[in-house]
């Protein structure tokens, strides 16, 4: 059928709504005529009205990417995913999610069953121009990124590279690092599934707090935190403003809010010192998007290195774009550790790929090796950690000299 460089990307869309099917046709026709777009050429090779027809067209047409509705007659989107996991597991699937809590929970279930990413259905579908504008911004870049990474996997024979096969927790550099005081994680495309594989491997007594920015709307981040909490030994919560940051809890940034680490300035009496005074807190705010993202990974990483300095461990995982690159560089230059997920196990090697290419990752690891690396690093040097009280974390003087592009 030719390489992706020689032909348009072939997209199959499955949706029982006649309005959405019309929107898809017009969207790809307009994109085909747009000579100024930097995205690759795309064509809609077929449209399915239900899940059974979708599976038949996948087999007959061999699309590069499937855009899949959740609620369809005969076989719904989750049923289609279950069949594809067996029959065509390498096909990238983008879910179309409704603007409802039920739609968000169903989408998270779809991501857990193998979907690559999702887009929100236009809230005003009958306004065709607005619907196409919304999908053009959300859907087309995701198709391009997922098709590129899927084609890369085919070119590599869908086999993990020798480097990835050999990578393990034991390969994290042995050079002297300060004891880890916080783990901060940034992800986007493919992130929910990656978190479901990573976080359950961290023990209940994991000795440092974990903070996560996952690019998602607020409608999704609450249900995602609940879903992760149900499968993890650690407590996972959607972050709220002024929450105390302490070991035992994983804080997930709410959609549409930047999340930062801030010092807790407790007013105590003379001679009083307790763990609350020495801990840090969550700060949420709605400043302008950074790297086109809110929440932004860079906000979290910059703030962590301001507070914890060399005690920061930053992890950049699967996702599109470059959010987290500048923050990871600040962590690296501040003496902290930076880890990146490898190409072979990332849904899209955009964010971690930028960090790895910049030469600031202390290790680039497969998804299955990251939990071991985190356990290894946070346990190193715990006995020489500053004594600041049980369950507390020491707050350092802000290190502004290591922060580039200070927010």
C-alpha positions as CSV (number, residue, x, y, z in Angstrom):
1,X,0.0,0.0,0.0
2,X,3.1,2.2,0.1
3,X,4.9,4.0,2.9
4,X,3.3,6.9,4.8
5,X,5.6,9.3,3.1
6,X,4.3,8.3,-0.3
7,X,0.5,8.3,0.4
8,X,-2.1,10.0,2.5
9,X,-2.9,8.6,6.0
10,X,-6.0,6.4,5.8
11,X,-8.5,7.1,8.5
12,X,-11.6,5.1,9.4
13,X,-14.3,6.7,11.5
14,X,-17.0,4.8,13.3
15,X,-20.0,6.8,14.6
16,X,-23.8,6.2,14.7
17,X,-24.6,9.9,14.4
18,X,-25.3,11.1,10.9
19,X,-24.3,14.6,11.9
20,X,-20.9,13.4,13.1
21,X,-20.3,11.3,10.0
22,X,-21.0,14.4,7.9
23,X,-18.6,16.4,10.0
24,X,-15.9,13.8,9.5
25,X,-16.3,13.8,5.7
26,X,-16.1,17.6,5.5
27,X,-13.2,17.8,7.9
28,X,-10.9,15.5,5.9
29,X,-12.0,17.0,2.5
30,X,-11.1,20.5,3.8
31,X,-7.8,19.2,5.2
32,X,-7.0,17.6,1.8
33,X,-7.4,21.0,0.1
34,X,-5.3,22.9,2.7
35,X,-1.9,23.4,1.1
36,X,-0.6,25.4,4.0
37,X,-1.0,22.7,6.7
38,X,2.1,21.3,8.2
39,X,0.3,18.1,9.0
40,X,0.6,15.1,6.6
41,X,-2.0,14.3,4.0
42,X,-5.0,12.4,5.3
43,X,-8.1,10.8,3.7
44,X,-11.2,9.3,5.2
45,X,-11.1,5.8,3.7
46,X,-14.4,4.7,5.2
47,X,-17.2,5.4,7.7
48,X,-18.9,2.8,9.9
49,X,-22.3,3.2,11.6
50,X,-21.9,0.6,14.3
51,X,-19.3,-1.6,15.9
52,X,-19.8,-4.7,13.7
53,X,-19.5,-2.7,10.5
54,X,-16.4,-1.0,12.0
55,X,-14.6,-4.3,12.5
56,X,-15.5,-5.4,9.0
57,X,-14.1,-2.2,7.5
58,X,-10.9,-2.4,9.6
59,X,-10.3,-5.9,8.1
60,X,-11.2,-4.8,4.5
61,X,-9.7,-1.3,4.4
62,X,-6.6,-1.6,6.6
63,X,-6.7,2.0,8.0
64,X,-3.7,3.7,9.6
65,X,-5.9,5.1,12.4
66,X,-9.4,4.4,13.7
67,X,-11.6,7.2,15.2
68,X,-14.1,5.4,17.3
69,X,-17.4,6.4,19.0
70,X,-18.2,4.9,22.4
71,X,-22.0,4.5,22.1
72,X,-23.0,2.6,19.0
73,X,-25.6,-0.1,18.2
74,X,-24.9,-3.8,17.8
75,X,-21.4,-3.5,19.3
76,X,-20.2,-0.4,21.3
77,X,-16.7,1.1,21.3
78,X,-15.5,-0.9,24.3
79,X,-16.6,-4.1,22.5
80,X,-14.7,-3.1,19.4
81,X,-11.6,-2.5,21.4
82,X,-11.8,-5.9,23.0
83,X,-11.9,-7.5,19.5
84,X,-9.1,-5.3,18.1
85,X,-6.9,-6.2,21.0
86,X,-6.9,-9.8,19.6
87,X,-7.3,-9.2,15.9
88,X,-5.4,-5.9,15.3
89,X,-3.6,-4.8,18.4
90,X,-1.2,-2.4,16.6
91,X,-3.9,-0.2,15.1
92,X,-4.0,3.2,16.8
93,X,-7.5,4.1,18.1
94,X,-8.7,7.5,19.0
95,X,-11.9,7.6,21.1
96,X,-14.6,10.3,20.6
97,X,-15.9,11.2,24.1
98,X,-19.0,13.0,25.0
99,X,-19.0,16.0,27.4
100,X,-20.4,14.0,30.3
101,X,-19.1,12.3,33.4
102,X,-20.3,9.0,32.0
103,X,-18.4,9.7,28.8
104,X,-15.3,10.5,30.7
105,X,-15.4,7.3,32.7
106,X,-16.1,5.3,29.6
107,X,-13.2,6.9,27.8
108,X,-10.9,6.1,30.7
109,X,-12.1,2.5,30.5
110,X,-11.4,2.6,26.7
111,X,-7.9,3.8,27.3
112,X,-7.4,1.0,29.8
113,X,-8.5,-1.5,27.1
114,X,-6.0,-0.3,24.5
115,X,-7.2,2.9,23.0
116,X,-4.3,5.3,22.2
117,X,-5.9,8.6,22.8
118,X,-9.2,10.5,22.8
119,X,-10.9,13.7,21.6
120,X,-13.9,15.4,23.0
121,X,-16.9,15.5,20.7
122,X,-17.9,19.0,19.7
123,X,-20.6,20.2,22.1
124,X,-22.4,22.0,19.2
125,X,-22.4,19.3,16.6
126,X,-25.1,20.9,14.5
127,X,-22.9,24.0,14.0
128,X,-20.8,22.2,11.4
129,X,-18.2,25.0,11.1
130,X,-17.6,25.1,14.9
131,X,-17.5,21.3,15.1
132,X,-14.9,21.1,12.3
133,X,-12.8,23.8,13.9
134,X,-12.8,21.9,17.2
135,X,-12.0,18.6,15.7
136,X,-9.3,20.1,13.4
137,X,-7.4,21.4,16.5
138,X,-7.9,18.2,18.6
139,X,-8.1,15.3,16.2
140,X,-5.8,15.9,13.2
141,X,-2.5,16.4,15.2
142,X,-3.3,13.3,17.2
143,X,-3.8,11.3,14.1
144,X,-0.5,12.5,12.6
145,X,1.5,11.7,15.8
146,X,-0.1,8.3,16.4
147,X,0.3,7.2,12.7
148,X,3.9,8.3,12.7
149,X,4.7,6.3,15.9
150,X,2.8,3.3,14.6
151,X,4.7,3.3,11.4
152,X,7.9,3.6,13.3
153,X,7.0,0.4,15.2
154,X,6.3,-1.4,12.0
155,X,9.6,-0.3,10.6
156,X,11.3,-1.6,13.7
157,X,9.5,-4.9,13.3
158,X,7.4,-4.0,16.4
159,X,10.3,-5.4,18.5
160,X,11.7,-3.6,21.4
161,X,15.2,-2.3,20.7
162,X,18.3,-3.9,22.2
163,X,18.8,-0.9,24.3
164,X,15.2,-1.1,25.7
165,X,15.6,-4.8,26.3
166,X,18.7,-4.3,28.3
167,X,17.5,-1.3,30.2
168,X,16.6,-2.0,33.8
169,X,16.4,-0.2,37.1
170,X,20.0,-1.2,37.8
171,X,21.2,0.8,34.9
172,X,20.2,4.1,36.5
173,X,23.6,5.9,36.8
174,X,25.4,5.2,40.1
175,X,26.9,8.8,40.4
176,X,26.2,10.5,43.7
177,X,22.9,12.2,43.9
178,X,21.2,14.0,46.8
179,X,18.5,11.9,48.5
180,X,15.3,12.1,46.5
181,X,12.6,14.2,48.3
182,X,9.9,14.3,45.7
183,X,9.0,12.6,42.4
184,X,7.3,14.8,39.8
185,X,5.8,13.2,36.6
186,X,4.6,14.7,33.3
187,X,2.6,12.9,30.6
188,X,0.1,13.4,27.8
189,X,-0.9,11.0,25.0
190,X,-0.9,7.4,26.3
191,X,-0.5,8.6,29.9
192,X,-3.5,7.1,31.6
193,X,-2.6,3.6,30.5
194,X,1.0,4.2,31.4
195,X,0.1,5.4,34.9
196,X,-2.1,2.3,35.4
197,X,0.9,0.2,34.7
198,X,3.4,2.2,36.7
199,X,1.7,3.4,39.9
200,X,0.5,0.0,41.2
201,X,4.1,-1.1,41.3
202,X,5.0,1.5,43.9
203,X,4.7,0.2,47.5
204,X,2.4,1.7,50.2
205,X,5.5,2.8,52.1
206,X,7.1,4.7,49.1
207,X,9.0,7.3,51.2
208,X,8.5,10.5,49.1
209,X,5.4,12.3,47.7
210,X,4.5,12.0,44.0
211,X,2.9,14.7,41.9
212,X,1.6,14.2,38.4
213,X,0.6,16.5,35.5
214,X,-1.4,14.5,32.9
215,X,-2.8,16.6,30.1
216,X,-6.5,16.1,30.4
217,X,-9.7,18.2,30.9
218,X,-11.1,18.6,34.4
219,X,-14.0,16.3,33.5
220,X,-11.4,13.4,33.2
221,X,-8.9,14.1,36.0
222,X,-11.2,13.4,38.9
223,X,-12.4,10.0,37.5
224,X,-8.8,9.2,36.6
225,X,-7.6,9.8,40.1
226,X,-10.4,7.6,41.4
227,X,-9.5,4.8,38.9
228,X,-5.8,4.9,39.9
229,X,-6.6,5.0,43.6
230,X,-8.6,1.8,43.2
231,X,-5.6,-0.1,41.7
232,X,-2.7,1.4,43.8
233,X,-1.3,0.8,47.3
234,X,-0.6,4.5,47.4
235,X,-3.4,7.0,47.9
236,X,-4.2,8.8,44.6
237,X,-6.1,12.1,44.8
238,X,-7.0,14.9,42.5
239,X,-5.0,17.8,43.9
240,X,-6.7,20.7,45.7
241,X,-5.3,24.1,46.7
242,X,-3.2,24.2,49.9
243,X,-3.1,20.4,50.3
244,X,-0.1,19.2,52.4
245,X,2.5,17.4,50.3
246,X,3.7,14.3,52.2
247,X,4.7,10.7,51.5
248,X,1.9,8.2,50.9
249,X,-0.1,10.3,48.5
250,X,0.0,10.8,44.8
251,X,-1.4,14.2,43.7
252,X,-2.9,14.5,40.2
253,X,-3.3,18.0,38.8
254,X,-6.9,18.9,38.0
255,X,-7.7,19.7,34.4
256,X,-7.5,23.5,33.6
257,X,-5.4,24.3,36.6
258,X,-1.6,24.6,36.8
259,X,-0.2,22.7,39.8
260,X,2.9,23.9,41.7
261,X,4.8,23.0,44.8
262,X,4.8,25.9,47.3
263,X,6.4,26.3,50.8
264,X,4.0,26.1,53.7
265,X,4.5,29.2,55.9
266,X,3.0,28.0,59.2
267,X,2.7,30.6,62.0
268,X,4.0,28.8,65.1
269,X,4.8,29.8,68.6
270,X,8.3,30.3,69.9
271,X,10.2,27.1,69.9
272,X,7.5,25.1,68.1
273,X,8.6,23.0,65.2
274,X,6.4,20.3,63.7
275,X,6.1,18.4,60.4
276,X,3.5,20.8,59.0
277,X,5.9,23.7,59.4
278,X,8.6,21.8,57.4
279,X,6.4,20.5,54.7
280,X,5.3,21.9,51.3
281,X,1.9,22.4,49.9
282,X,0.0,22.3,46.6
283,X,-0.6,25.6,44.8
284,X,-3.2,25.6,42.0
285,X,-3.8,28.5,39.7
286,X,-5.3,29.4,36.3
287,X,-2.6,31.5,34.7
288,X,-2.3,31.4,31.0
289,X,-1.5,28.0,29.3
290,X,2.2,27.2,29.0
291,X,3.3,25.2,25.9
292,X,-0.4,25.3,25.0
293,X,-1.2,23.3,28.1
294,X,-3.1,23.9,31.3
295,X,-2.0,22.1,33.5
296,X,1.6,22.4,32.3
297,X,4.4,20.0,33.3
298,X,6.9,22.8,33.2
299,X,5.0,24.7,36.0
300,X,5.3,21.6,38.2
301,X,8.9,20.9,37.4
302,X,10.1,24.5,37.9
303,X,8.3,24.7,41.2
304,X,9.7,21.4,42.5
305,X,13.3,22.4,41.9
306,X,12.7,25.8,43.5
307,X,11.6,24.0,46.7
308,X,13.5,20.7,46.7
309,X,16.6,21.6,44.6
310,X,18.8,18.5,44.0
311,X,16.2,16.4,45.8
312,X,13.9,16.5,42.8
313,X,13.4,13.5,40.6
314,X,11.6,14.4,37.4
315,X,10.1,11.7,35.1
316,X,8.8,12.5,31.6
317,X,6.6,9.9,30.0
318,X,4.7,9.3,26.8
319,X,3.1,12.3,25.2
320,X,2.9,14.8,22.3
321,X,4.8,18.0,22.2
322,X,7.6,19.4,24.4
323,X,5.9,20.3,27.6
324,X,8.3,19.4,30.5
325,X,11.5,19.9,28.5
326,X,12.5,23.3,30.1
327,X,11.4,22.1,33.5
328,X,13.4,18.9,33.2
329,X,16.4,21.0,32.1
330,X,16.1,23.1,35.3
331,X,16.0,19.9,37.4
332,X,19.1,18.6,35.6
333,X,21.0,21.8,36.1
334,X,19.9,21.9,39.7
335,X,21.5,18.6,40.5
336,X,18.4,16.5,40.5
337,X,17.7,13.4,38.5
338,X,15.7,13.2,35.2
339,X,14.3,10.0,33.8
340,X,12.5,9.6,30.5
341,X,10.4,6.8,29.1
342,X,11.9,5.1,26.0
343,X,10.6,5.3,22.5
344,X,9.7,1.6,22.2
345,X,7.1,1.7,25.0
346,X,5.8,5.3,24.5
347,X,2.5,5.7,22.7
348,X,4.0,8.9,21.3
349,X,7.7,9.7,21.9
350,X,7.3,13.5,21.8
351,X,7.8,14.8,25.4
352,X,10.2,12.1,26.5
353,X,12.0,12.1,23.1
354,X,12.7,15.8,23.5
355,X,14.2,15.3,26.9
356,X,16.3,12.4,25.8
357,X,17.5,14.2,22.6
358,X,18.5,17.2,24.8
359,X,21.0,15.0,26.7
360,X,19.5,15.8,30.1
361,X,18.0,12.4,30.9
362,X,20.1,10.4,33.4
363,X,18.4,7.3,32.0
364,X,15.9,6.5,29.3
365,X,13.9,3.5,30.4
366,X,11.1,1.2,29.1
367,X,7.8,1.5,30.9
368,X,8.3,-1.8,32.7
369,X,11.6,-0.6,34.2
370,X,10.5,2.7,35.5
371,X,9.0,1.6,38.8
372,X,12.1,-0.3,39.8
373,X,14.2,2.7,38.9
374,X,12.1,4.9,41.2
375,X,12.2,2.5,44.1
376,X,16.0,2.2,43.7
377,X,16.6,6.0,43.6
378,X,14.3,7.0,46.4
379,X,15.8,4.3,48.7
380,X,19.3,5.4,48.0
381,X,20.7,7.6,50.8
382,X,17.6,7.6,52.9
383,X,19.6,7.0,56.0
384,X,21.5,10.3,55.5
385,X,18.4,12.3,54.9
386,X,17.9,15.4,57.0
387,X,15.9,14.8,60.1
388,X,12.8,17.0,59.8
389,X,10.3,14.9,61.7
390,X,8.2,11.8,60.7
391,X,6.4,12.1,57.4
392,X,7.8,15.5,56.7
393,X,9.9,16.8,53.8
394,X,12.6,19.4,54.1
395,X,11.9,22.7,52.2
396,X,15.0,24.3,50.7
397,X,15.7,27.9,49.8
398,X,14.6,28.7,46.3
399,X,17.4,28.1,43.8
400,X,16.5,30.7,41.2
401,X,19.9,30.5,39.6
402,X,19.1,27.1,38.0
403,X,15.8,28.0,36.6
404,X,15.5,29.1,33.0
405,X,12.3,30.9,32.0
406,X,11.2,31.4,35.6
407,X,7.5,31.7,35.6
